[in-house]
Amino acid sequence: MRRIFKITAAAVLLLFAGVLGYGAYGYFDARAASEELAARADSLLAENLGGSSLGQERYRQLLVVQDPAFEQHSGVDMTTAGAGITTVTQSLAKRVGFENFTPGIGKIRQTGYALGLETRLSKEQIMALWLDTLEMGRGPDGWVTGFHRMSEAVYGAAPDTIADDEYLSLLAVLISPGRYNLGTDDEALQDRTDRIRRLVSGECAANDNSDVWLEGCRS
């Protein structure tokens, strides 16, 4: 019995060490890539394509929907209502730190990569890269990557100048870009947009951390 206990304990320790090691692998990869990523982010910021380009209120709305504690956390947030299990930084890590992201064990390296990004890049740089790499769904001429590019493609203007409903619809598609059709009479998109409108106005709140579909904001 003691032998079985020792073998089990050793296996658990090895598994734990492996998890830590895989996370550390992502962490140091992010730090190694940080100079190139920072230069890319600074180029975007120079073109006014960062979070501040949205205006203070629309930037606030973006965070309320996507990552309410973005300005405070260090890459990971498992407690804030509506935040889900993936922060803005983790979302960025998946796109810049992997050639092919595999859910499950890939989440360990993704989290390590996010933590590494947070040690080398500013929040402004992380947000600029995230906005630029977002998968936004189908536009008039095919699939679109980039928040600002989708705003221009569908609404013909930058996201800080379009109508409120149009802006909220851009936020609405982020949860599942392939599911919605921007610029159309998409009932599912309208429902999602309505929930977001109620959320950002303070009329409702997400039920808990996992409530990314905003069931707490059903009309």
Number of C-alpha atoms within 10 A of each C-alpha: 5 7 8 9 10 11 11 12 12 12 12 12 12 12 12 12 12 12 15 14 15 20 24 19 17 26 22 16 17 26 19 14 16 18 13 9 20 19 12 14 24 17 16 17 19 9 10 13 23 24 23 16 17 20 12 11 11 19 15 15 21 20 18 19 23 20 23 20 19 19 11 10 14 17 24 21 21 13 13 15 20 24 26 18 17 19 23 23 27 26 19 23 28 22 17 17 19 14 8 9 15 11 10 8 12 16 20 19 27 31 25 25 31 29 25 27 31 22 14 18 18 13 18 16 23 24 22 25 28 24 21 19 17 20 21 28 21 20 19 12 8 8 13 21 16 17 23 22 21 25 24 14 18 18 18 12 15 18 23 18 14 15 12 12 13 18 21 24 24 23 20 28 20 18 16 11 18 13 14 22 19 24 16 10 9 12 11 13 20 18 15 21 21 18 24 27 21 17 20 19 10 10 11 18 21 21 15 16 15 16 16 18 18 21 15 17 20 16 9
